[in-house]
Amino acid sequence: MNSTKPHYFISDLHFGFRSYHEEKEQIKLFEKLCDQIIASKGDLIILGDLFDYWFEYKTVIQKYSHRILTKIEDMSDAGVNINYLSGNHDFAHLGYFKDSFNVILSEAPLTLTIDGKKFFLAHGDGLVKNDIGYKILKSVFRNKLLQNIYSKIHPSIGIKLASKFSQKSRHYTDGKNYGTIDGLIEFAKQKIDEGYDFVLFGHSHQRKFEKYNDGYYINLGTWLQQPCYGLYANDEFKIIELVYGKE
């Protein structure tokens, strides 16, 4: 990937979790960040769960998403390269983001080389060895046949059900006790031992920036607690917090 531009990373924004009125300030932060990415001619990597739930229909779009989608289109029109890794809340993508916004969607982890540094990027769901229950649910929810069947349900009902499933998934993630060893950190260490310089995840909603040997494990937490973004520029990675009401 071109090393002459900054690279921005976001994860677990969960748009749609609150009412539109309650999320307005968070949406404004996202819009300002998008404008910054455009102005800096940067690239954007979304590490999953941009939305609290996303189920894509052929002709219907969730109404709460319009401002987010507008800014994604603005970035695409400005030449921003956008990689979007599906999370456990926004996995039901069809062709809309790719066809309308030229977004590169992926359900698998992504590897990039930036400024000669190797990045391993993933949402993080399903990577913890002792989370068998979730892995079973993931295989069901991402089954394309089942998604096609679900799409036949009227959107008003389907979106309401998807919201309920999303809430249960988020409560499961927030309340899950993975034992004394953080499985994501252990997985990240394995990837660093394989030669990666930076390993980035979301999913756990626990912000991390930890050095291990010659690499770093980074988790961007969640915008439900503290909006932030990751920035890699000038051979340095930073986590930068976004402040409400700050111009």
TAWOMO-V136073 format. One record per helix or strand. SS is the DSSP state (alpha for helix, beta for strand). FROM is the first residue (numbers start at 1). TO is the last residue. Records with the same first field share a line. If there is no record, write none. Layout:
BEGIN
SS: FROM-TO  FROM-TO
END
This chain:
BEGIN
beta: 7-10  15-15  43-46  51-51  55-55  82-85  92-92  104-106  110-114  117-121  198-201  208-212  215-219  228-233  236-241
alpha: 20-40  63-77  96-101  132-141  144-150  155-175  183-193
END
